[in-house]
Amino acid sequence: MAGVATTGKRVTAPTAPAGSLLSGVSRCGLCGGPIVLAGSRQRTRCYGCGRRVNRGTTVCGNTLLASAPAIDRHFLEAVEATVFTDEARRYVFERAREMLAAANDGAADDQKRLREEIRRLEASIDALLGAIEAGQARQAPEALLSRLVEREAEKKAAEARLREVTALANVSELELRRDEQELARRMHDLQGELTSDVPGARTVLSRLLEGPVTFEPDLEARTYVIRATLTPGRVMEYTSPTGFPHHSALMFQ
């Protein structure tokens, strides 16, 4: 991506980065300061280091200004080429199957453990109720009631977890294929949002980005190297509650 040469005049960042894709989510690779829109409204809006723009080169030596529309366009193209591909879709689907298989392998043990825990809690609840009704316990009734409430809450949580484990273990191949189709539909919708307008694209990026976008200036070549880490799994809701830990490094000039 070609850089834009700086002028000798100080420029100020606008108060509201209207139409800007990456301002607010990007950092300067030299000083860590924010990347902002800079330049007058009579010229192409440019990305530059906010610290350098507002406080000068004594704070940051990144004097590079580069066309914001060009960077936004190339960034979106790179995101599409990284995330919304057949390979990326296959990865998500295969990872989902692996997670379900692992969950199913441990489902029987989890179900047994949870049922034993529920029986233990039920016995404890029965004992507490008996002590309260008999009125012969050494502890004050208030303490017994407090313990009873705690045990009932623990039982409720264990029962809820048992339902989750049982439902996960009963996921059929047909349901899995339906979920794959739903994931494909969501990815298609996200791709549409990414290319629709700037607000829509910013919303998608907020779900995909893992940390800030980094603008690393090559002052000699007058260009930026843009680095970002994308996490496609952030937007994928699946039957497994653990999510998708896959990360994709994104870099372009």
Buried (B, 14 or more C-beta within 10 A) or exposed (E): BEBBEBEEEEBEBBEEBEBBBBBBBBBBBBBEBBBBBBBEEEEEBBBBBBBBBBEEEEBBBBBBBBBBEBBBEBBBEBBEEBBBEEEBBEBBBEBBEEBBEEBBEEBEEBBEBBEEBBEBBEEBBEBBEEBBEEEEBEEEEEEBEEBBEBBBEBBEEBBEBBEBBEEBBEBEEEEBEEBBEEBEEEBEEBBEBBBEEEEBBBBBBEBBBEEBBBBBBEEEEBBBBBBBBBBBBBBBEBBBEEBBEBEBEBEBE
